[in-house]
Amino acid sequence: MPNLVIDEAFLQRVELLQTVLKNNIAGLFGGNHKSRTFGSSCEFVDYRNYEAGDDITKIDWNAYARFEKLYLKLYLDERQLHTKIYIDTSQSMAFGDGKKAETALKIAATLAYLSVSELDRVSIFSVKNSEVTEIISGMGGKEMYLAEIGKLNNVEFSGDCFISDGIMPTHIGYGDGLSVIISDFLTDNDYEGAIDALTEKRRDILAVQVLSDEELNPKVRGKNVFYDSENAAKSYRKNINKDIIRAYREAVMYVQNRIRDYCNARGAEYLLVRADTPMDEVFFDKLTMMGVVK
């Protein structure tokens, strides 16, 4: 797989974006996201009556001079979240010219940069067979990003992928940020369990399905033998005609609708990305229109 090229001009534009989170925020103090609880940031939101034991430095003495009652100023709390990105590193993600794998890694790298720009921590994981392997752990800050993100160049795509078997036993965290699953989702293996587990933990969820042009619009015709990219023992011999192509496209559409509907029913976001889609279009068009970033 070719080395990822960090386009600094593009990343500077990405800094102008901001993730939009819906669930309760329970991260560490010191981040850049507004919590629904009250804290000690500089952004005033409301008053409440003073009660014995409250911090007297937060009393609004101007309000006391007007109403002769003690009111406490309330400020929004700001939290540091933990973005967790799971990349399907099975053999099918290397299908064709490897563009799917490259696009998956670029999406992960860009989301990671967006998160560290918001003062959040980022961990990136490989999901292969039934194992989740940490590629980058708790990355924070732009300097650490530039030092660590090159580890994605060492990711190898092989084997199968059991998304739920890998993710569910791991530490997920509760209400403390965004979880991203990047995969082609072209599998009979269970991924619903992972989405349910992330939903129960009140994580914001983004499922990104990356498919190649050949998978969406196959050009092959005539007599062919096909092999399962993740299990060479499985083969399929068929004369490919218009009816087969039509049935195949319907099957691919079914897969897309299935994952989209499953995500939508649980408040998760779903995005289909063609492997040849520029990152500008992914982030400044697709994700912005979806309201995942703004």
N, C-alpha and C positions, 0 to 999 in steps of 0.2 A: 504494500500500500504506500503511495507517495506521501512524503512529509506534508503535514498541514502547513499552509502558508498563512501566517498571521497578517492580515491586511489592517494595518494600523489606522488608515483613514476610515475604513468601515467600522472598526471598533470604536473610534471616536464618535461616529454617528450613533452607534448602539447605546453609548452613554446617555444620549438624550431620551431614551426609552425608559419606561418604568413598568415593572410587573404589577398586574392587578390581582390581588389576592382576595378571596371571598370568605374563607373560613377564619375561625378564631385564631389569633396570633399568640403563641405562647413561648416565643423564642427568648434568647438571652437579651439583657439590656445592652444598649449601645449601638443599635442598628439604625436603619433608615426607613423602617416601616411603622406606620401608625397602628398601635394596638387599640382594641376596643375597651381596654381598661384605662384607668387614669394613672398618670405617672408624673414625671418631672421634666418633660421636654419644654420647649419654649412656646408651644402652640396652645394658647388658652382656648377652652371649650365651654366652660360653664361655671356656675357657682353652686355651693351648698351651704347650709347652715353650719356654723362652727360648733364643734362638740369638744368637750373636755378631753385633753390629751392630743388634740390636733396640733400640727406644726404651726406655730403662731407667725412664722415668716411668710406663710401663704395667706394670711388674713388681708383682705382688701380694706385698708383704712379709709380710703375715699368713700367706699360704700358705707362704712360705719358712720362717717361724718354726715352722710345724707339721710340714712335710715335709722341710725342709732342701734343697729344690730350687727353682729359679727358674721361675716360671710367669708367662706374659704374659696380661693380660686382653684379651679381644677384644670389640669393640663393633660394633653394626650401623652400616653406612654409610647416610647419608640423602642422597637425590639430588633435584635439581629436574628434572622432566620437561617435555616439550613436547607439549601436546595440540594436535592438528591436526584441524580440523573442515571438511569439504568439503560445501558446499550445492549441490544441483542447482538451478540458476536458469533452467531451461528454461521454455518457455511452458506446458507441461502442469502445472507446479507452481502456476500461477495459474488453473487450471481452476475454473470456477464463480464463487463469490463471493470468491475469493482467500484463503480460510481455510487452504488447504494451505500456501501461501507464508508466511502469518503464523505458523502452527504450526511450520513448519520453522525460521524465524528465532528463535522463542521457545525452541525446544529448543536451538538453537545458543547463544543468549545465556545460558541457564541452565547448560548444560554448561561454558561459558566461565567463569562465575562460580564454579562448583564447583571448577574447576581453579585459578583464581587464589587462591581461599581456601585451597587446599592448597600455596600458594607455587610453583605451576608456571607455566610460560609457556604462552600460547595464541596460535595463529594460526588465522584463519578465512578460508576460500577460497570463491570462487564458481566453479562448474564450468558453463561454457556452451559449446556446440558442442564443440570439441576443446581449449579453452583453460581453464587454471586461473588465476584472477586473485586475488591476495591482497587481502582486504578489510581485515584487521587483522593486523599482524605482530608476533610475539613479545611480546604483551601480558602484563604481569606486575604483580600488586598491585591492590588494590581501587580505588585512586585512578585508576590508568591505565584500569581497566575502565570506570569511570563516565565517563571522558573519551572513550573510544574506542568503546564498544559502540553508540553512536548511529549509527555508520557503517552498521549493518545497515539503517537506515531508507532508505538510498540505493540498495539493491539492486534491480535491475530484472529481471523474469522475462520472458524472450523466447528465441526460437530453440530449438535442439535441445540434447541433452546426450550427449556421448560420455565416460562416466566414466573408462574405462581410458585412452583416448587423452589425456585431460587429466592424470590423476594420475601415470601411470607415468613420464613423462619428468622429473618434478619431484624435488627433493631430499626424500626420505622420512624419513631418519634411521634409526638402528639401535637397537632395543630401548630407546627413550627416551620411551615414553609411549603415549597412546591416540590412535588415528585413528578419526574418526567420519565416515561417509558418510550424508547425509540426502537422500533422494530418493523419488519414487514408484515407481521401478524399473519403470515401465510402458513398456518399450522393448525393441526387438530389438537395440539396441546393446550392445556388450560391457561388462560391469562385472566379470566374473570375473577378468580380468587384473589389475585394480587390487587386488582382494582378495588374489590370489595374491602380488602384489608386496609388499603390506603384511605378509602372513604371512611371506614370506622375510626381511623386515627385522625380524622378531620384534617388530612393533608389536602392541599390543592393539587389536582392531578391534570397532567397533560399527556395524552397518548399521541405520539407522532408515528404515522405509518409511512414508511419510505418504500416506494415501488419504482422499478425501472420502467423505461418506455416499453421495452420488450414484454414485460409482465402485464402492462396495461393494454398494449396494442401489438400483439404478436404478429410477426411477419412470416413465420414459417408456414409452409404449405407442402402437401404431398406426403409420402410415406416417411415416417420418422420413428426413431426410438428415443424416448426421453428417460432420464435417470433422476431419481430423487437426489437433490444436491446434498442432503443431509444423511442419506442412507443409500449408498450406491447399489445395495442389493435389490432395491425397488426400481423396477423399470416399467415403461408404458409404451407399447408399440401401437401406432395408429396411423391411419391415412387421414391427414389433416385437411378437411374441406371447410366450406363456408359454415355448415351446420355446427361442426366442432368448434370453430372459432367463436360463433355466436354463443354457444353453450358455455364456452370458457369465459367470455366476457361477462356473461350473466353470473357465473360463479364468483368472479373477482368482485363484481358489484355487490353480490351478497355478502362477501367477506367485509367489504368496506362498510356497508350499512349495518352489519352486525356489531362491529366494534364501535361505530359511531353511536348507534342506538343504546348500546350498553353503557357507554360513557355518559351520554346525555341523561339517561335515567338515574344516574348517580351524581349528577352535578359536576362531572368531569368534562374536560375539553378534549376534542379529537381533531387532528389535522392530518390530511393526506398531503404528502410531498412527493412530487416526481423527482427522481434522482438527479435530473439535470436542471432543477430549479435554482436560480441564483439565491444566495443568502439574503440579499436585499429584498427580494420578493417575499421570502419566507417571513422575515421579521417586520418589514415596513408596510407590507400589504396584508398578507394572510393573518398573521398573529395580531396585528393591529385591528383589522376588521373584526376578528373574533372577540376582541376585548381582553385578550390574554396579556397584552402589553398596550401601553398608551404613550 
